[in-house]
Amino acid sequence: MLDRPTITSPKLDTPLRRGPHKPHLLSVEDAKAMPVATMAELFKDHINPGQFHFMKLLGFHKVKVERAEGMYYFDQNGRKILDFFGGFGSLAFGHNHPRIVEARQRFQDEKRHEIAIAFLSQYAAALAKNLAVCAPGDLDMVFLGSSGSEVMEAAIKVAERASGRRNCKIVHAENSFHGKTKGVLSITDSPLYKGEFRLVDNTVKVPFGDLEALTRAVESDPDIGVVVLETVQGGAGIIEAPAEYWQGVRALCDRHKVLWVADEVQCGYGRTGRLFAFEHYGVVPDVTALAKSFGGGKAAIGAMIARREVYMKAYGTSKTAMIHAHATFGGIGEACVTAIEALNTLYDEDLIGNSEVVGAYLKDRLVALEEKYPSIIKEVRGRGLMIGLEFHDFSRTLPLALRPMVAMLDDKLKGSLSGFIGALLLRDYDILVAFTEYNRNVIRLEPPLVCTEENVDTFCDALDDLLSRGIVSIVRDFVKSQMG
Ligand SMILES: Cc1ncc(COP(=O)(O)O)c(C=O)c1O
């Protein structure tokens, strides 16, 4: 029997005169007190039954988070879970950073205004100024939105208009991920996500990091007006391109008056040891976008930042100004205040420097594990606290005795050691990690930028201990956990 809380309607002192009676609604207190089994049933009934299936495979469905602080989640059983997933890079400050929480609290206590459509917003103005100060070159015009997808939509629209081409085509990379709304889905290289949707068809795909291929594409088609690239590909499995590639992209775009959009939604905001990952290469794009950690782990906010010349070309007149002005919730008060406090904190606590130093330590320790377990770990890559740990595809090397066991598992898990390792890291070591969208053999490590070397030691010691069991035991342990 489903263990649902019993909800009773509050007694009304005065009878309602008109309008519908209040239905049986759950309260915030009901939500907080909800047993884990009810939570699971409601997720399956009303949110996404298929996704629940994957969460169950990994054992994630047993956790009800009661509290989250710094590097840790605390569950209903008082278990403390070390977060090396970091919400795909959304938690630069860890969970509930006190300074950010306090700024939000003050904003509420002072009854500040949220929606600023009619009047100007001092908070949006300050945030935009801060971004213009931090971003290199003349990247100083800002559009605020509520998600990475929304600000990337804004990025491709401003670039398309500013390119001056009537039939502007947009280049994107193989294995790209730019979001799931329809415009950016058109430049996201996933047949699964794209499915049968009717998308924008003015796109051209090139291999990531291949300057010759990009040059050929741009030189052969004068309609190409925009090039969109993640500076570090996240969903593809943490893939970087060398400095010469980025310098070549900049020069090529300048030569052909093509606009370069750098998607920094995941790799930006200090994650790689620079505010923007493109700063490692000494080049500046025409348009860029931040989201995820930009909201301090507390607010849904992202920013598109364009060079002033680009922005003015697209929307600089009174006739064009409203073509892509912010949406209802774009740059609302508390989200902006959160982002202002977060950006100040990022510098005051030198979290970008910490990302570089602790990230290098993490990479060194993982490389040592790669040398210790060469038949399990294929490669360690990335920089700062954006690290990909790729395992060998063991589906063909698995001992014969184990193959029937693995054959019973879900398709998603068959060749993927990272699924087994992720599930066992949570079950046996209280550590949370995640995978990359397109390469299921890669564990994506994007812990909060407040991560310490001690946290890295905890993670690496656990991984070492787990890998020392050997593939056969890891697979057997995982399969057994699925039977239980
Ligand atoms: C590089 C990149 N761009 C865009 C997005 C879309 O962001 P959101 O999920 O906030 O819409 C993501 C999300 O993972 C991303 O990694």
PDBQT file of the ligand as one rigid body, heavy atoms in Angstrom, charges set to zero:
ROOT
HETATM    1  C1  LIG A 501      27.167  23.637 -22.205  1.00  0.00    +0.000 C 
HETATM    2  C2  LIG A 501      25.731  23.757 -21.842  1.00  0.00    +0.000 A 
HETATM    3  N1  LIG A 501      24.960  24.646 -22.468  1.00  0.00    +0.000 NA
HETATM    4  C3  LIG A 501      23.654  24.803 -22.158  1.00  0.00    +0.000 A 
HETATM    5  C4  LIG A 501      23.060  24.028 -21.182  1.00  0.00    +0.000 A 
HETATM    6  C5  LIG A 501      21.611  24.207 -20.852  1.00  0.00    +0.000 C 
HETATM    7  O1  LIG A 501      21.450  24.686 -19.567  1.00  0.00    +0.000 OA
HETATM    8  P1  LIG A 501      20.062  24.493 -18.760  1.00  0.00    +0.000 P 
HETATM    9  O2  LIG A 501      19.986  23.052 -18.367  1.00  0.00    +0.000 OA
HETATM   10  O3  LIG A 501      20.194  25.412 -17.585  1.00  0.00    +0.000 OA
HETATM   11  O4  LIG A 501      18.966  24.896 -19.678  1.00  0.00    +0.000 OA
HETATM   12  C6  LIG A 501      23.832  23.083 -20.498  1.00  0.00    +0.000 A 
HETATM   13  C7  LIG A 501      23.215  22.230 -19.457  1.00  0.00    +0.000 C 
HETATM   14  O5  LIG A 501      23.728  21.231 -19.041  1.00  0.00    +0.000 OA
HETATM   15  C8  LIG A 501      25.194  22.932 -20.833  1.00  0.00    +0.000 A 
HETATM   16  O6  LIG A 501      25.962  22.039 -20.221  1.00  0.00    +0.000 OA
ENDROOT
TORSDOF 0
